[in-house]
Amino acid sequence: MFERFIDLSPNWGMETVFILLILVALEAVLSADNAIALASIAKGLSSPKLQRQALNFGLAIAYALRISLILVATWAVQYWQLELAGALYLLWLVFQYFTSDLDVDHHHGSRFSSLWQAIPLIAFTDLAFSLDSVTTAVAVSDRIALVIAGGTIGVIALRFLSGLFVRWIEEFVHLEDAGYITVGFVGVRLLLRSLHSPFVPPQWMLVGAIVLLFAWGFSERRGPSEPTEDTQLKQHQEIH
């Protein structure tokens, strides 16, 4: 394992570029459910500005945690308790989401009174998802610099994807529900892997389920909002 920490200067040939593209693609596929979970957490803040700040700070901390996880991945995968903790955390998020009341902004889950309440949840949620994506990336390549490069690009993409999902959640009726169902799938997969790995379904089944659920999530747009009293008054004045 020590050699992996030293070898941080890959030879950037065609094989290296190809492996990097695979790692980035894996991050993109495995980050769809992660992005919507982070977006839903950010929606617990009252203003778009606070939501953007929470995603920026939360993912900055998450990036440091993810790189730390990559550096100790060979050691960490020996401890099933880490995956069990990540699985229970993700399943707790899903339970909290589906047992909370829907508010006037079509939002399930917790509301935050300050930015610093949301940031730790965003950071640790990404870390829980990273338990799956990092071990997959390490299985693809044992070159630590490549895995870090793929993870770095993945976190940057995740920030932009989460920002899109913040807006899409308001636009599509089923999207947030679909995202949290996939979060539950990831939690169950981690739970099975930590307790009895032969029961873990193949990765392609998880990817297929994510594709189907997100197709359902984007299947219905919300209707136009009812006009407020102020809007109605302005319309009345324009008519007259």
MIVOMAR-855912 format. One record per atom (N, C-alpha, C): residue in three letters; x negated, y negated, z negated. Coordinates in steps of 0.2 Angstrom, whole numbers, plus 5000, padded with zeros to 4 digits. Each point is the difference from the previous one (the first is absolute). Layout:
<sites>
ALAXYZ
...
</sites>
This chain:
<sites>
MET499650065000
MET500449945000
MET499649945000
PHE499450004997
PHE499649944999
PHE499849975007
GLU499850055005
GLU499849985007
GLU500649965003
ARG500650014998
ARG500649965003
ARG500049934998
PHE499749994994
PHE500049934997
PHE499449965004
ILE499550045002
ILE499449975003
ILE500149985007
ASP500450055004
ASP500149995007
ASP500549955001
LEU499949945000
LEU500549955001
LEU499849965007
SER499650035004
SER499949975007
SER500150055005
PRO500650015003
PRO500150045005
PRO499749985007
ASN499950055004
ASN499849995007
ASN500649995004
TRP500149945002
TRP500649985004
TRP500050025007
GLY500050075001
GLY500150035006
GLY500750015002
MET500150035006
MET500750015002
MET500450054995
GLU499650054997
GLU500350044995
GLU500349964994
THR499549964998
THR500249964994
THR500649955001
VAL500049975006
VAL500649965002
VAL500750045000
PHE499950065003
PHE500650055000
PHE500250024993
ILE499650014996
ILE500250024993
ILE500349944997
LEU499749945001
LEU500349944997
LEU500749995002
LEU500150015007
LEU500749995002
LEU500550054997
ILE499850064999
ILE500450054997
ILE500249984993
LEU499549984996
LEU500149974993
LEU500549945000
VAL499949965005
VAL500449945000
VAL500750025001
ALA500150055005
ALA500750035002
ALA500350034994
LEU499650044996
LEU500350034994
LEU500249954995
GLU499649954999
GLU500249954996
GLU500749975002
ALA500049985006
ALA500649975003
ALA500750054999
VAL499950065001
VAL500550054999
VAL500250004993
LEU499550014996
LEU500150024993
LEU500249934996
SER500049945003
SER500149944997
SER500749975001
ALA500450045004
ALA500749975001
ALA500450004994
ASP500050064997
ASP500450004994
ASP499749964994
ASN499349995000
ASN499749964995
ASN500249935001
ALA500049985006
ALA500249935002
ALA500649984998
ILE500550045001
ILE500749984998
ILE500150004992
ALA499650044997
ALA500150004992
ALA499749944998
LEU499449985002
LEU499749944998
LEU500449945002
ALA500350005006
ALA500549945002
ALA500650004995
SER500350064998
SER500549994995
SER499849984994
ILE499450024997
ILE499849974994
ILE499949925000
ALA499749985006
ALA499949935001
ALA500749965000
LYS500550035003
LYS500749975000
LYS500349994993
GLY499750034995
GLY500249984993
GLY499849934998
LEU499649975004
LEU499949934998
LEU500449955004
SER500149944997
SER500649965003
SER499849965006
SER499449995002
SER499949965006
SER499550035005
PRO500149995006
PRO499550035005
PRO499349984998
LYS499849944998
LYS499349984998
LYS499850054995
LEU500350014994
LEU499850054995
LEU500050075003
GLN500450025004
GLN500050075003
GLN499350005004
ARG499849955004
ARG499450015004
ARG499450004995
GLN500049964995
GLN499450004995
GLN500050064996
ALA500650034999
ALA499950074996
ALA499750055005
LEU500250005006
LEU499750055005
LEU499349995001
ASN499849935000
ASN499349995001
ASN499550024994
PHE500249984994
PHE499750014994
PHE500050084999
GLY500650035000
GLY500150074999
GLY499650045004
LEU500049995007
LEU499650045004
LEU499249995000
ALA499849944997
ALA499349994999
ALA499850044995
ILE500450004994
ILE499850054995
ILE500150075002
ALA500550025004
ALA500150075003
ALA499450025004
TYR499749955004
TYR499450025004
TYR499450024996
ALA499949964994
ALA499550024996
ALA500150074997
LEU500650014998
LEU500150074997
LEU500050055005
ARG500249995006
ARG500050055006
ARG499250015001
ILE499649955001
ILE499350015001
ILE499750054995
SER500249984993
SER499750044995
SER500250075000
LEU500750015002
LEU500250075001
LEU499650045006
ILE499949965005
ILE499650035006
ILE499350024997
LEU499749964996
LEU499350024998
LEU500050064995
VAL500550014997
VAL500050054995
VAL500550065002
ALA500250005007
ALA500550055002
ALA499850074999
THR499450025001
THR499750065000
THR500150034992
TRP499949954996
TRP500150024993
TRP500750004998
ALA500449955002
ALA500749994998
ALA500550055002
VAL499850035006
VAL500550065003
VAL499950064995
GLN499650004996
GLN499950064996
GLN500550004994
TYR500349944999
TYR500449994994
TYR500849995002
TRP500350065000
TRP500750005002
TRP500549954996
GLN499749984994
GLN500449954996
GLN500149935003
LEU499549985004
LEU500049945003
LEU500650005006
GLU500050055003
GLU500650015005
GLU500750004997
LEU500050044994
LEU500650014996
LEU500249934998
ALA499549964997
ALA500249934998
ALA500349965006
GLY499650005005
GLY500349965006
GLY500750025002
ALA500150075000
ALA500650035002
ALA500649974996
LEU499950014993
LEU500549974995
LEU500149935001
TYR499549965001
TYR500149935001
TYR500449985006
LEU499950045006
LEU500449985006
LEU500750034999
LEU500150054997
LEU500750034998
LEU500349954995
TRP499749974996
TRP500349954995
TRP500249945004
LEU499649985005
LEU500249945004
LEU500750025004
VAL500050065003
VAL500650025003
VAL500650004996
PHE499950034994
PHE500650004995
PHE500249934998
GLN499549964998
GLN500249934998
GLN500449975006
TYR499850015006
TYR500349965006
TYR500750035000
PHE500150065000
PHE500750035002
PHE500549994994
THR499749994994
THR500449994994
THR500249934998
SER499649965004
SER500149924998
SER500649985004
ASP500349944998
ASP500649975003
ASP499849965006
LEU500450005005
LEU499949965006
LEU500249934999
ASP499549955001
ASP500249934998
ASP500249965006
VAL500249945000
VAL500349965005
VAL499549995006
ASP499450014999
ASP499550005006
ASP499950075003
HIS500450054999
HIS499950065002
HIS499450044998
HIS499849984994
HIS499450034997
HIS500150054994
HIS499750065001
HIS500050044994
HIS499349994996
GLY499950034995
GLY499450004996
GLY500049944995
SER499349994998
SER499949954995
SER500049935003
ARG500249954995
ARG499849935002
ARG499549974995
PHE499549965003
PHE499549984996
PHE500049924999
SER499949984994
SER500049934998
SER499449975001
SER499450045002
SER499449975001
SER499650045005
LEU499549975004
LEU499650035005
LEU499650064997
TRP499849994994
TRP499550054997
TRP500450064997
GLN500650005000
GLN500450064999
GLN500050055006
ALA500049975006
ALA500150045006
ALA499350025002
ILE499449974999
ILE499450015003
ILE499750074998
PRO500150024993
PRO499750074998
PRO500550055003
LEU500649995001
LEU500450055003
LEU499850025007
ILE499949945004
ILE499750015007
ILE499450035000
ALA499549994996
ALA499350035000
ALA500150074998
PHE500350024995
PHE500150074998
PHE500450045005
THR500549975003
THR500450045005
THR499550025006
ASP499649955002
ASP499650025006
ASP499550054998
LEU499750004993
LEU499650054998
LEU500350065000
ALA500650014998
ALA500350065000
ALA500150035007
PHE500249965005
PHE500050025006
PHE499350025003
SER499549974998
SER499350015002
SER499850074998
LEU500350034995
LEU499850074998
LEU500150055006
ASP500549985004
ASP500150055005
ASP499649985006
SER500049935002
SER499749985006
SER499250014999
VAL499749984994
VAL499350015000
VAL499850075000
THR500350054997
THR499850075001
THR500150025007
THR500549985004
THR500050015007
THR499549985004
ALA499849934998
ALA499449975004
ALA499450044998
VAL499850024994
VAL499450034998
VAL500050075004
ALA500650035001
ALA500050075003
ALA499849995008
VAL500249945003
VAL499849995007
VAL499349985000
SER499749964996
SER499349995001
SER499649994993
ASP499450034999
ASP499749994994
ASP499549945000
ARG500049965005
ARG499649945000
ARG500449944997
ILE499749994994
ILE500349954995
ILE500149935003
ALA499649985005
ALA500049935003
ALA500650005004
LEU500150065004
LEU500650005005
LEU500750004996
VAL500050044994
VAL500650004997
VAL500249934997
ILE499449974997
ILE500149934998
ILE500349955005
ALA499750015006
ALA500249955006
ALA500750015001
GLY500250075001
GLY500750025001
GLY500549974995
GLY499850014994
GLY500449974994
GLY500049935000
THR499549965002
THR500049935000
THR500549985005
ILE499950025006
ILE500549995006
ILE500750014998
GLY500150064996
GLY500750024998
GLY500349954995
VAL499649984996
VAL500349954995
VAL500249935003
ILE499549985005
ILE500249945004
ILE500750015003
ALA500050065004
ALA500650015003
ALA500650014996
LEU499950034994
LEU500550004995
LEU500349944998
ARG499649954999
ARG500249934998
ARG500549975005
PHE499850015006
PHE500449975005
PHE500750045001
LEU499950065000
LEU500650055000
LEU500549984994
SER499749994994
SER500449994994
SER500449935001
GLY499749955003
GLY500349945001
GLY500650015005
LEU499950045005
LEU500550015005
LEU500650044997
PHE499950044995
PHE500550044997
PHE500449964995
VAL499749954997
VAL500349954996
VAL500649975004
ARG499949985006
ARG500549975004
ARG500550055003
TRP499750065002
TRP500550055003
TRP500550034995
ILE499850004993
ILE500450034995
ILE500749955000
GLU499949945001
GLU500649955000
GLU500450015006
GLU499750035006
GLU500350005006
GLU500450075001
PHE499750054998
PHE500350075001
PHE500250034994
VAL500650035001
VAL500450024994
VAL499750064996
HIS499850055004
HIS499750064997
HIS499350014999
LEU499649945002
LEU499350015000
LEU499750014993
GLU500249964995
GLU499750014994
GLU500150074997
ASP500650035001
ASP500250064997
ASP499650065004
ALA499949995007
ALA499650055003
ALA499350004998
GLY499749944999
GLY499349994997
GLY499950044993
TYR500549994996
TYR499950034993
TYR500150075000
ILE500450035005
ILE500150075001
ILE499350035002
THR499749965005
THR499350035002
THR499549994994
VAL500149954996
VAL499550004994
VAL500250064995
GLY500650025000
GLY500150064996
GLY499750065003
PHE500050015007
PHE499750055003
PHE499350004999
VAL499649955000
VAL499349994998
VAL499950024993
GLY500449984995
GLY500050024993
GLY500050074999
VAL500550035004
VAL500150084999
VAL499450045003
ARG499849975006
ARG499450035003
ARG499450004995
LEU499949944997
LEU499450004995
LEU500250054994
LEU500650004998
LEU500250044994
LEU499850075002
LEU500250035006
LEU499950075002
LEU499350015000
ARG499649955003
ARG499350015001
ARG499650014993
SER500349964995
SER499650004994
SER500250064996
LEU500650035001
LEU500250064996
LEU499950075004
HIS500150005006
HIS499950065004
HIS499949995007
SER499449995003
SER499949975006
SER500350045006
PRO500050074999
PRO500350045006
PRO500749985002
PHE500449974995
PHE500749975001
PHE500049945004
VAL499449965001
VAL500049945003
VAL500250015008
PRO500549965002
PRO500250005007
PRO499449975005
PRO499950025006
PRO499549975004
PRO500149935001
GLN499549965002
GLN500049935001
GLN500549985005
TRP500150045006
TRP500449985005
TRP500750004998
MET500250044995
MET500750004998
MET500149934996
LEU499649984996
LEU500149934997
LEU500049955005
VAL499650005005
VAL500049955005
VAL500650005004
GLY500350065002
GLY500650015003
GLY500649974996
ALA500050014994
ALA500549984995
ALA500049925000
ILE499449975000
ILE499949934999
ILE500349975007
VAL499950035006
VAL500249975006
VAL500850005000
LEU500350064998
LEU500750015000
LEU500349954995
LEU499849994994
LEU500349964995
LEU499949935002
PHE499449985003
PHE500049935003
PHE500449985006
ALA500150055004
ALA500549995005
ALA500749994998
TRP500250044994
TRP500649984997
TRP500049934997
GLY499449994996
GLY500049934997
GLY500149945005
PHE499750015006
PHE500149945005
PHE500650015004
SER500550044998
SER500650025004
SER500549955000
GLU500149964994
GLU500549954999
GLU499849944998
ARG500249945003
ARG499849944998
ARG500649974995
ARG499849964996
ARG500549964996
ARG500449955004
GLY500649994998
GLY500449955004
GLY499849934998
PRO500249955004
PRO499849934998
PRO500349994993
SER499649964996
SER500249984994
SER500649955000
GLU500450004995
GLU500649965000
GLU499749934999
PRO500349955003
PRO499849934999
PRO500149974993
THR499549974997
THR500149974994
THR500549945000
GLU500249974994
GLU500549945000
GLU499749945004
ASP499349994998
ASP499749955004
ASP500050005007
THR499850065003
THR500150015007
THR500649995003
GLN500650034996
GLN500749995002
GLN500149925001
LEU499849964995
LEU500149934999
LEU499749975006
LYS499450015002
LYS499649975005
LYS500450025007
GLN500250065001
GLN500350025006
GLN500749965000
HIS500349994995
HIS500749965000
HIS499849935002
GLN499549974997
GLN499849935002
GLN499850005007
GLU499750055003
GLU499849995007
GLU500650015005
ILE500550044998
ILE500650005003
ILE500449945001
HIS500049974994
HIS500449934999
HIS499649945002
</sites>
